[in-house]
Amino acid sequence: MDIARSGQKAARLKRRAGIAAGAGAAVVIVTIVLMSLKPAVPSVDRRSLWIGTVKKGSLECSVKGPGTLVPEDIRWIPAASNGRVDRILVQAGAAVSENTVLLTLINSDLVQEARTAEWRYREEEAQLADLRARLQSEEMNVRAAFTTAGADYEEAHLTAEANEALSKDGLVAGLTLKISEARRKEAQARKAFEERRLALAKESAEAQLAAEKAKVAQAGDLAALKKKQVEALKVRAGIDGVLQELPVEIGQRVATGAILAKVARPDRLKAEIEIAETQASDVRPGQHAVVDTHNALVPGHVVRVSPAVHDGTVSVEVDLDGPPPRGARPDQNVEGTIELAHLEDVLTVGRPAVGGEGSTVSLFRLVDGGKNAIRTTVKVGRTSVDAVQVLGGLKPGDKVILSDMSQYDAVNRVKIE
C-alpha cells in the first residue's frame, strides 16, 4: 500500500518560486547592463566621403552661376501695319545686311490709301498754284490803280504849284487856284487809299498762301507716311548681322506692332549670369569676371546687377573684354565666375555641403590618424566657388569631412572605414 508524502509538494513549490525569483533578477540585471551601454559608433565608408584639409594662404572670394550669351545689338522688327505674309526670302541663321529684305507683306487697302493720299497731295499743290496766280493777278490790278492814283496826284500837285505861282502875278483867278488845290488834296487822298489797299492785298495774299501751303504740307506728310508704310511691307533687316528668329509663316496675318523678326550682331556678345540671391549681395559693377563658354575662358567685367530677384536668382550682366571666342553664338549656355575679393594669409578649406558665408557649421574632424571623426563647430567667413575662409574651430593641417553628413546628426563621433 502507498504511503502519502506530505512534505514533497511544499518542496516543489519552494523550488519553483526560487527559480522564478532568480530569472526575474537576471532580467533586471541584463536590463541595467544594456541601459548602461553606449550606442555603437556608426561606420562610414571612406570612399564615399569628400575630405578637405585646412590650409593657410590666399583665398579668391567669388561666386558662380549659369548663364547665356546674348547680343549687345538686337533689332526686333515689328510690323508697321496690318498685313498678310506673302513671301519669306531669308531663313533664320542667315547673314543679312541693313537693306536685306527678309519677307514681304500684302495690304491692298494700304496701297489704295497711299494712292489716294498721293492724288490728294497733287490736288492741293494744283490749288496752291491756282491761288498764287489769282492773288498775283489781283495784286497787279491793285498796283495798277495805285500807280494811276500816284500819277494823278503828281499831275494835280504840279497844276496847283503852277497856279499858285501865276496867281502871285495876277495871271490866275483866285477861284482857279482854289479848285487846283482841292484837286491836289483829292488826288493825294486817293493815292494814300490805293497805297493802303495794296498793303492789305499783300497781307491777305500772304495769309491765303500760308493756309494753302499748310494744306499742301499736310497732304504731303500723309502721302509720305502712306508711301513709307507701303515700302515697309518689304520688311528689311535694319542692321548688319544674323537673322535670329522669324516667327511667322506664309499666309499668316499680322497686326500692327507684331514682331516679325529678330536680327542681332553675333560679333558683339555679352553674358547674363544668374547668381543665387544668397550669394549676390556683394556683386558690384566693375568687378572682374570669367565666362566659361565650354570652349574657352573669356575675361570680362560686371556692368549691371538686376535690382530684382527672379526664381531665387539675381541676373548679372557681364561685358566681355575682347571679341567672343570662335564658335560663340547668341543663347549659348555658359558659366560665369565673378571675383568679389582677394584675401591673404587666411585659413581656408574646401567648401562644405552645408553652410554659407558668415555662418557657423558643424563638421566632422578626423582624429586617431583618420580612423575616427568627431563633431566640431566651425565658424565660416568669406566664401569662394570651391573654398571657404575658416575663422574658428580648426587649425592648419586639420582634415574635415565636407560631404553631407546630415544623416549622422544624432551622433558626435563616426568611425571611418
C-alpha positions in Angstrom: 0.0 0.0 0.0 1.2 3.5 -0.9 2.2 5.9 1.8 1.4 9.7 1.2 4.4 12.2 1.4 3.0 15.4 2.8 6.3 17.5 2.6 7.1 16.7 -1.1 4.5 19.1 -2.6 5.7 22.0 -0.5 9.3 21.5 -1.6 8.3 21.6 -5.2 6.5 24.9 -4.7 9.5 26.4 -2.9 11.9 25.2 -5.7 9.7 26.8 -8.4 9.5 30.1 -6.5 13.3 30.2 -6.2 13.7 29.6 -10.0 11.2 32.4 -10.8 12.9 34.8 -8.5 16.3 34.0 -10.0 15.0 34.6 -13.5 13.5 37.9 -12.6 16.7 39.1 -11.0 18.6 38.0 -14.1 16.3 40.1 -16.3 16.7 43.1 -14.1 20.5 42.8 -14.2 20.6 42.4 -18.0 18.3 45.4 -18.4 20.5 47.5 -16.2 23.6 46.5 -18.1 22.1 47.2 -21.5 20.9 50.6 -20.4 24.3 51.4 -19.2 25.9 50.6 -22.5 26.6 53.5 -25.0 25.2 53.3 -28.6 27.5 51.7 -31.1 29.6 54.2 -33.1 28.3 54.2 -36.7 30.8 53.4 -39.5 31.2 55.4 -42.7 32.9 54.2 -45.9 35.9 56.4 -46.6 35.4 56.1 -50.4 32.0 57.9 -50.1 33.5 60.9 -48.3 34.8 64.1 -49.6 37.6 65.1 -47.2 39.3 68.5 -47.1 42.5 69.8 -45.4 42.7 73.1 -43.7 45.4 75.3 -45.2 46.8 78.8 -44.7 47.2 81.0 -47.7 45.2 83.2 -50.1 41.6 83.0 -51.0 39.9 84.3 -54.1 36.3 85.1 -53.0 34.0 84.6 -55.9 30.5 83.4 -56.9 29.5 81.3 -59.8 26.4 80.7 -61.8 24.9 79.5 -65.1 24.0 82.0 -67.8 23.7 82.6 -71.6 25.4 84.7 -74.2 23.2 87.5 -75.6 23.8 90.0 -78.3 24.6 93.6 -77.3 22.9 94.9 -80.5 19.5 93.4 -81.1 16.9 94.7 -83.6 13.3 93.5 -83.0 11.5 94.2 -86.2 7.7 94.9 -85.8 5.0 95.1 -88.4 4.5 98.8 -89.4 0.9 98.0 -90.5 -1.6 95.1 -90.7 -0.9 92.7 -93.5 -0.6 89.1 -94.7 2.8 87.4 -95.1 3.3 86.9 -98.9 6.9 85.7 -99.2 9.7 84.7 -96.9 13.0 85.5 -98.5 15.5 84.7 -95.7 15.6 81.9 -93.1 16.9 82.1 -89.5 20.6 81.8 -89.3 21.4 83.7 -92.5 23.8 86.6 -92.5 22.0 89.8 -93.5 22.8 93.5 -94.3 20.9 96.6 -93.3 18.8 96.6 -96.5 18.3 92.9 -96.9 14.5 92.2 -97.4 13.5 89.4 -95.1 9.9 89.0 -96.1 7.1 90.8 -97.8 3.5 91.6 -96.7 0.4 92.2 -98.6 -2.1 95.0 -97.7 -4.2 96.1 -100.7 -6.2 98.7 -98.6 -3.0 100.4 -97.6 -1.8 100.5 -101.2 -5.1 102.2 -102.2 -4.8 104.6 -99.3 -1.3 105.6 -100.5 -2.6 106.3 -104.0 -5.4 108.4 -102.7 -3.1 110.3 -100.4 -0.7 111.0 -103.4 -3.6 112.2 -105.6 -4.8 114.5 -102.7 -1.3 115.9 -102.4 -1.1 116.7 -106.1 -4.6 118.3 -106.0 -3.5 120.5 -103.1 -0.4 121.5 -105.0 -2.5 122.5 -108.0 -4.9 124.5 -105.9 -1.9 126.3 -104.4 -0.6 127.2 -107.8 -4.0 128.4 -108.9 -4.4 130.5 -105.8 -0.9 132.0 -106.2 -1.8 133.0 -109.8 -5.2 134.6 -108.8 -3.5 136.5 -106.0 -0.8 137.8 -108.3 -3.5 139.0 -110.7 -5.4 140.8 -108.0 -2.2 142.4 -106.7 -1.3 143.6 -110.2 -4.8 145.3 -110.5 -4.4 147.0 -107.2 -0.9 148.0 -108.0 -2.1 149.5 -111.3 -4.7 151.5 -109.5 -2.1 152.7 -107.0 0.2 153.7 -109.9 -2.7 155.7 -111.6 -3.5 157.4 -108.3 0.1 158.4 -108.0 0.2 159.8 -111.4 -3.0 161.8 -110.9 -1.6 163.2 -107.6 1.6 164.3 -109.4 -0.4 166.0 -112.1 -2.7 167.7 -109.6 0.3 168.7 -107.5 2.1 170.3 -110.5 -1.0 172.1 -111.6 -1.6 173.5 -108.1 2.0 174.7 -107.9 1.8 176.4 -111.3 -1.5 178.2 -110.5 -0.1 179.3 -107.2 2.9 180.9 -109.0 0.7 182.5 -111.6 -1.7 183.8 -109.0 1.1 185.9 -107.5 1.4 187.8 -110.8 -2.4 188.1 -111.1 -2.5 185.8 -114.1 -4.8 183.2 -112.5 -8.1 183.9 -110.8 -8.4 183.0 -107.1 -11.2 180.5 -107.8 -9.0 178.6 -110.3 -6.3 178.4 -107.6 -8.7 177.0 -105.1 -10.0 174.4 -107.5 -6.5 173.2 -108.4 -5.6 173.0 -104.6 -8.8 170.9 -104.0 -7.9 168.6 -106.8 -4.4 168.1 -105.4 -5.8 167.1 -102.0 -8.3 164.8 -103.6 -5.5 163.1 -105.6 -3.3 162.8 -102.5 -6.1 161.1 -100.6 -6.8 158.7 -103.4 -3.1 157.8 -103.7 -2.9 157.1 -99.9 -6.1 154.9 -100.2 -4.6 152.9 -103.1 -1.4 152.5 -101.2 -3.2 151.1 -98.2 -5.3 148.8 -100.4 -2.1 147.5 -101.9 -0.6 146.7 -98.5 -3.8 144.9 -97.4 -3.8 142.9 -100.6 -0.3 141.8 -99.9 -1.2 140.8 -96.3 -4.3 138.9 -97.5 -2.3 137.1 -100.2 0.3 136.0 -97.7 -2.4 134.7 -95.3 -4.2 132.8 -98.0 -1.0 131.3 -99.4 0.1 130.3 -95.8 -3.2 128.5 -95.3 -3.0 126.7 -98.6 0.7 125.8 -98.1 -0.3 124.2 -94.7 -2.9 122.1 -96.6 -0.2 121.1 -99.1 2.2 120.2 -96.4 -0.4 118.2 -94.5 -1.3 116.3 -97.7 2.4 115.8 -98.5 3.1 114.4 -95.0 0.2 112.0 -95.3 1.2 110.9 -98.7 4.8 110.3 -97.5 3.6 108.3 -94.5 1.4 106.1 -96.6 4.3 105.6 -99.1 6.6 104.7 -96.2 4.0 102.2 -94.9 3.7 100.6 -98.3 7.5 100.5 -98.6 7.6 98.9 -95.1 5.6 96.0 -96.5 9.0 94.9 -97.6 10.4 94.1 -94.2 14.2 94.8 -94.0 16.8 93.7 -91.5 17.7 97.3 -90.4 21.2 96.3 -89.3 24.1 94.1 -90.4 24.1 90.8 -88.5 22.5 87.4 -88.4 18.7 86.7 -88.6 18.0 85.0 -85.2 14.2 84.5 -85.4 11.5 84.6 -88.0 8.3 83.6 -86.1 5.9 83.9 -89.0 4.7 81.7 -91.8 3.5 82.4 -95.4 -0.2 83.3 -95.4 -0.2 84.4 -91.7 -2.0 87.6 -90.9 -0.1 90.0 -88.6 -1.3 93.1 -86.7 0.5 96.4 -86.4 3.3 96.1 -83.9 3.6 92.3 -84.1 7.2 91.0 -84.0 8.2 89.7 -87.5 11.9 89.1 -87.0 14.9 89.3 -84.7 18.3 90.4 -86.0 21.5 90.5 -83.9 25.2 91.2 -84.3 27.0 88.0 -83.4 30.4 89.7 -83.1 29.2 91.7 -80.1 28.0 89.4 -77.3 27.7 89.8 -73.5 26.8 87.3 -70.8 23.8 87.3 -68.5 24.8 85.2 -65.4 22.2 84.0 -62.8 23.6 84.2 -59.3 21.8 82.7 -56.3 20.2 85.6 -54.3 22.1 84.4 -51.1 25.4 84.9 -52.9 24.7 88.1 -54.8 24.8 90.7 -52.0 28.5 91.6 -52.7 28.3 91.6 -56.5 29.0 95.1 -57.8 29.5 96.7 -61.3 33.2 96.8 -62.3 34.2 93.5 -60.6 36.3 91.1 -62.7 34.6 88.1 -64.1 35.4 85.0 -66.2 32.9 83.5 -68.6 33.4 79.8 -69.5 31.9 79.1 -72.9 33.0 75.4 -72.6 35.4 76.1 -75.4 37.4 78.9 -73.8 37.6 81.1 -70.8 36.8 84.7 -71.6 37.6 87.6 -69.2 35.0 90.3 -68.6 33.6 92.7 -66.0 30.3 93.3 -64.4 28.3 96.2 -65.9 24.9 95.7 -64.3 23.2 93.9 -61.4 19.5 93.4 -61.6 17.7 95.1 -58.6 15.0 92.3 -58.6 15.1 88.6 -57.7 13.5 86.1 -60.0 13.1 82.4 -59.1 15.7 82.8 -56.4 18.4 84.3 -58.6 19.8 87.7 -59.5 20.7 88.5 -63.1 24.2 89.9 -63.5 25.2 91.4 -66.9 28.9 90.8 -67.9 30.6 92.6 -70.7 33.3 90.5 -72.5 36.8 92.1 -72.6 37.6 91.4 -76.2 35.9 89.6 -79.0 33.9 86.4 -78.3 35.7 83.1 -78.9 35.3 81.2 -82.1 32.0 79.3 -82.3 30.3 81.5 -79.7 26.8 82.4 -80.6 23.7 84.0 -79.0 21.7 82.0 -76.5 24.7 79.7 -75.9 24.8 78.3 -72.4 27.8 79.5 -70.4 29.0 79.5 -66.8 30.3 82.7 -65.2 32.5 83.3 -62.2 32.6 86.7 -60.5 35.6 87.7 -58.3 34.5 89.5 -55.2 37.7 89.9 -53.2 41.2 88.6 -52.6 42.3 87.6 -49.1 45.8 86.9 -48.0 47.2 84.8 -45.1 43.9 83.2 -44.0 42.8 79.7 -43.1 40.9 78.0 -45.9 39.2 74.7 -46.5 37.1 73.2 -49.3 33.5 74.4 -49.4 31.4 72.1 -47.3 28.0 70.8 -48.4 26.2 72.9 -45.8 26.6 76.4 -44.5 27.2 79.8 -46.2 29.2 82.9 -45.8 29.3 84.2 -42.1 27.6 81.0 -40.8 28.6 78.5 -38.1 28.5 74.9 -39.2 29.1 71.5 -37.6 31.7 69.4 -39.3 33.4 66.1 -38.5 37.1 66.4 -37.9 39.3 63.4 -38.5 41.2 62.0 -35.4 43.2 59.0 -34.5 45.1 59.0 -37.7 41.9 59.3 -39.8 40.3 56.2 -38.2 37.6 58.3 -36.5 35.9 61.7 -36.8 34.4 63.9 -34.1 31.9 66.7 -34.5 33.5 70.1 -34.4 31.9 73.6 -34.5 33.4 75.7 -37.3 32.9 79.4 -37.9 32.9 80.3 -41.7 34.0 83.7 -43.0 34.1 84.7 -46.7 33.3 82.1 -49.3 34.5 81.2 -52.8 33.3 78.9 -55.5 35.1 75.8 -54.0 36.6 77.1 -50.7 35.7 79.0 -47.6 37.5 81.0 -45.0 37.9 79.4 -41.6 37.5 81.9 -38.7 37.5 79.5 -35.8 37.2 75.8 -34.7 40.0 74.4 -36.9 43.8 74.8 -37.4 46.2 74.3 -40.3 46.5 70.6 -41.2 43.2 69.5 -39.8 41.2 67.2 -42.0 37.4 67.5 -42.1 34.6 65.8 -43.9 33.0 68.2 -46.4 30.3 65.7 -47.6 26.7 66.0 -46.4 26.6 64.2 -43.0 23.1 65.2 -42.0 22.1 61.6 -41.5 24.6 61.5 -38.6 23.1 64.5 -36.8 22.3 62.3 -33.8 25.9 61.3 -33.1 29.1 63.2 -32.3 31.5 60.6 -33.5 31.8 58.3 -36.5 34.2 55.5 -37.5 36.0 55.8 -40.8 36.5 52.5 -42.6 
